[in-house]
Structures are given as structure tokens and as C-alpha cells.
């Protein structure tokens, strides 16, 4: 660990060789990391030591997780797996989801109400904390990669319809009873979604080719979407520090910044040509972006300048989080976990 807010990074030995897909922070010291082959890792000392916990899965990966407080969380994964913890991730109980399709993302707004999405247009809804999951009719095929549950009624799911060869945006205003397909550009796909409140959200992805970027904004909870033009490269992730300040990252070191809630975006120089897979800001100024071959970029001026950090790994980095304690966590291929503290 370094006392430099990300200037240096320390590799942690976690006892797992499986790729890690998702991380959730219960507080400044307690974090949950999920990965392939049912891997669940937990730390209660800010990442200094890690404990393996059985997730009741051994053959399918765990792809996404959502916590509503320091104890209650839900994870989803391959073969329709849904898992529930009520003790902060120490133990996990396998739930019956009613589907064998792989689940990719999950979003809960409280201990009872949540949704999960995945392959073949699968959408599941629960109103009792996952004791029962009800399959919704999405009306679309293909893959749903992201979901954001705004409240008990409104949610938005995004992904890709491989038959129509177009992005998918689905919105519900009745808690998932019905889903309405929103207009999206042809020959496109969406990979990420971020809502800052019930009305304002941004989705990112690619259009026309895997390397051309797509970014769209909504100001009415997903009822309508406005496309931002001039996005040169595919975007992989988007993160908002607050309702005004957001950053999107993607192919060939692409970084975009907004200071007005996504109405306008400007390019920033990352001075790196590797694909950036994830971005996280602890406030409007301080953040990190991570990606291929162990790249970690750090900014303390809202992205006006980005500095390459020593990451001590060549593994592809897939996820990142920067806490308000200035503690950063990055996860990636081959069980990589990197941690930096003030």
C-alpha cells in the first residue's frame, strides 16, 4: 500500500486464479469480490487479507452483485444462478431463479425489490428479496448486459439483440409487469448504464462497428433518449460522481467528460492507447480508469490531466472503485486485485 492516493499500487495475493468480474463495497473496510467458478472473496480490513467463502456454485461464474446495506446482497451468474447473503457476504444461499439462462447484472433498491438481466433477453423480478423470482416478458432476444432499478416502478435494461443487430433499451414504469422497447440506433450495442436519479441517466456502447462509440442521455427516466454525436471510439463504461460530473471510457484510451449532467461531453487526453474497461470517481475531481494489460490512470483535477500509475501487473483490469477515504480497488483477469490507500 502507498500513501499517495493511487500514485503506487500494491498487488494482493488472494488465493484465487479465476478471473474476477465484480466488486461491491459494504463500507471502507468490508468488500466483496466475485469471479468465475463461483469464487467469492471477502475482506474486512480494507483488502490487506482476503477470505474465500463458498457461494454454492462450482461450475458457473458469478457476474454481478448488488448490496443495499452492509449485510444484505444478491449476486447473479451462469446457468441462472442467484445467491443471497444476509451477513455481509460471509455465507451465501443459492436461490431458485426459475431460469437456466446466464444472468449478467442485478440491481436492488432495498432489501426486497430488485431485478436481474441476462442472456436471451431474460429479465427477472423479485419483491421478497429473492425468495421468489418472476420471469418478465422482455419481448427481445439476445443479451442484456446492464440494468438500473430507479425505484419500485421504474427500471431500465440495456444490451444487444443479435437477431436485429441493434442495441436494446427496455423501460418499465410498473415494476416490471410490462416492458416497453425504446428506440435505439441500428447496428449498435450497449454495455453500460448509469442513473444518478429517477430521471437522469446515460448509456454507453458501440455503433456501426465494435470500435465506434455510442453515448445517449435521458432526462425523463428513460422514456426518451438523446444521442450524443461525434463519439469516435467504442465506450465500455460510464460513472457519475454526482448529478453533474460524469466520465465515460473505452477503446484506445478514450476518455470523455461532462460537467452538466451529460448534456455535452468533451474529449480528454489519456495519453494511453489501451482499451479502458472501467472508471470510478470518489468526487468530481479524483478518479481512476483501468483497462488492458494492467493500465491504471489517475486524475486529481477532473480528468484535465491523467497520470499512468505503477500497477505491478499485466493482467487485463475490468473493474474499479474509488472510495471517499481515497482507497482504490481494481480487479481483473487471473484473480488480480490491486489496492491503494492514502
N, C-alpha and C positions, 0 to 999 in steps of 0.2 A: 504494500500500500504506500501511496505517496501523499504528502500533504500539500498538493498542488492543484486540486480541482480538476484533474484529468491530464496534467502535463505528462505524467507517467502512469502506467497501468501494470498491475501485478496479476500473473496467471495463478488461478486457484486449482488445485488438484481435487476433483470432486468424486472420483471413483466410478465414473461412467464414461464409456467410449461411444455412446449413442448420440446422434445429433439431437440438439435441444431446440425446441420450437417456441416456447412461450415462457414469460416470466411475470409474476404478479407480486406486488409489494403490499404486505399487510400493515407494516409500519417501517420505521427507519432501519430496524434490525432484522425483522422477520420477512423472508422472501420465499416464494415457491417457484421452482423451475420444472418444466415438463418437457419430455422428449420421447424419442422412439422407444419401442419395445416396452411401453408402459412405465418409463422412467419418471419418478417423482423425487425431487431433491428439495430439502428444506434446510434453511439456516435460521438461527435465532441470534446470531452475533454479528450481523452485518456482512456475512459472506466469508468470515475467517475460517469457519468449519462448516461442513455440509453433512447431512444425514440422509441416507436412502430410505424411502418409505414405499411399501408395496401399494400399488394403485389398483390391484386386482386385474391388471392386464399384463400379458406377457408376449402377445403376438402382434398387437396393433399399436400404432403410435398414438400419442396424446398431442393434439394440435392446438387447442385453445383453452383459456381459462378465464373465469370472471369471479372476482370476490366482491362482496357487498359490505364486508366489515373485516375485522381481524380474525374471525373464526369461520364464517360460512362462505364456501366457494363451490363452484361447479366447473368441471373440466370435461372436454369432449375429444373424441378421437376416431380412429379407424373402426370399421365394422359397426358403426352406430353407437360406440361406447359413450356413456355418460357416467360421470363419477361425482360423488358428493362428499365434502368434508365439513364437519361442524366443529373441528378442533384446530383450525389454522393449518391444515394440511398434514398433521401427524398421521392420521388414518383416513382412508378413502373407502367409500362404499360404492360398489357397482350398481347402477340403476338400470331399469328396463326402459329403453328408449322406444321400442317398437319398430326399429328400423335396422337394417344391416348396411345401409349406405354410410360411407365415411362422413363424419362431421368435422368441419374445419374451424368454425368460430362460434362463440357463445357470448351472450350479453345479458346480465341481470341488472335490474334497477333496485331490487330489495331482496330479502331472503326467500320470497315466494315467486316473484314474477320474472320470467326470463324466456329467452328464445335461443335456439341453436340452428345453424345452417350448414349445408354441406353438398355432397355430390348429388347428381340427378335432380337438382332443384329442391332438395329436401329442406323443409322448414319444420321445426318442432317448437311447441309452446307448452310452458308449464305455468300453473298458477298455485302450485303447492310445493314449491322447492324441489321439483323433480321426482316426487313420489309417483306422479303420473305425467307422461308426456303425450301430447296430442299432435298428430301429424297434420299440418296445414296444406292446403292446395295452392301451390305457387303458380301453377299454370305454365311453368317454364322447365326446360330440360337443361342439362349442362351442369355448371359448377357455381355454387355460391361461396364466395371467399370471405365475406365480411358482413357483419350485422351490427347495428347500433339501435338499442332499445332506448327510446327517449323518455317514455312514461308508460303507464299501463295500457294506453291505447295506440300510441304512435311508435312505429319502428320502421327502419329502412334496411334492406338487404341488397348487397351488390355482388356481381360476379360475371360469368361468361356463359353464353348459350352457344355451344359448339355446333348446333344444327343451323341456327340462324346466323352464326358468325357475327355476333354483336354482343355488346355489353348488356348486362341485366341490372335494372334498378326496380326494386319492388318496394311498395309502401303500403302499410296498413294503418288505418285510423280507428280500428275497432278491436284492438288487442290480438290481431292475427286471425280473426274469423274469416276475413276476406283480404286478399292482396291485389293491389292494382299495379299493373306494369306501367312504369313511366317511360317516356320516350328517351331513347339513347341512340347515339350515332352507330351506323352500321360498321362492320369490320373493326370492332373495338372490344376491349375487356377492361374490367375494373377490379383492382386488387385491394384498395384501402378505402376506409370511410372514417370520418371524424366529425362528431357533432359536439358543439360547445353548449348548446341549449336546445330547447324544443323546436326552434325554428331554423337555426343556422348550422349548416353542415357542408362538408367538402368531400368529394370522392375523387380518387386518382387512379390512373391506369395507362392503357396504351390504345392507339388507334391507327388503322391502316397497315401497320406492321408492328412487330414486337418492340421496335426501337423508337416509335413516335409517340409523344406524350399526350395524355388526355387528363384534363382537370375541369371539374364542374362544381358549381356552388348553388346552394339553395338558401333562400331566406324565408321559406314558408313550411319548414318541416319535411321537405321532400316532395311537396305537391308539384312543384315545377323546379327545373334545373337550368342554369345558365352556364354555357361553355366558355371557358377562357381560351382564347386563340393564341397562337404563337408559341405553344409548348413544344419544344424541339425534340425532346427525348422522353422515353417511357418513364413514368413515375411509379415508384414502388411503395411509398409510404407518405403519410401526412400527419402532422402533430401540431396541435394548438396549445400554447401556454396559457392563453386566456381568450376572450371573445374576439380580440383584435389581432393578436400576433400569432401567426402560423408559419410553418416551414414544411415544404414538400421536397423529397429527394428521389433520385432514380438513376437511370443508366448514365454511364460515362461521367460520373461525378456531378450530375445535375443537382443544383440546389435552387429552390425558388422561395421567396419570402413575401409575406403580406403583412401589412400593419393596419389594415382596415377591414378585417374580418373576411378576407378572401375576395373583395370586390376587384382589387387589382393586385398583380403579382410582379415581382422584378427578379431577374436572374442575379445570383451571387456567384462569385468565383471561389470554387473549392480547391483549385489547383491540384486536382487528382482526377485521373481518368478511369478509376474503377467504379463499378456499379455500387451505389449506396442503397442498402436494403431497409434501413430503419433510421429514425430520427427521434430525439426526445429533448425537450427543454424543461428546465426547472423554473424558469421565469422568462420574461420577454427577451433577455439578453444572453443567458448562459445555457448552452446546449451542446449535444454531441450528435454526430451522424456516423454510422458504421456500415461496412459492406464487405466487398470481395477481398480475399487474401489478407484479412486481418486489419483492414484500414479503419482507423478511428480519427475523426476530425473533431476539433474542439473550437468553440467560439465563446467569447465573453462580451461581444458587442453586437448581438443580434444578427450575426452572420456577415457583418461587414468585412470581417477577416476570419478565415478558418485556418487552424494550425494542425498539421499532422502530428499525431501522438505516437509514442513508442508502445505498441500493443503486444509485443513478445509472442505473436502467433501469426501463422499464415493461413489459418482456417477461415472460411467464409463466415462473417458475422451477420446474424439475421435479426437480432432484436436488441433494443437498448432502452434504458430508463435512467433518468437523472432526477434524484430526489432533491427536495428543498434543503436537505442537510449537506448538499454538494457531494453526495455519494452517488457514484455511477456504476451501473451494472450492464455488461454486454454479454450476450450469449450467441453461440454459433455452432458450426459443424463439429463433430467428433468430441462432443461433451465440453467444448470450450466455455469457460466462464472467466471473465475479466472483471476486476473490481478496482475502483479508485476512490479514495476518501480524502477529505480535507485534512 
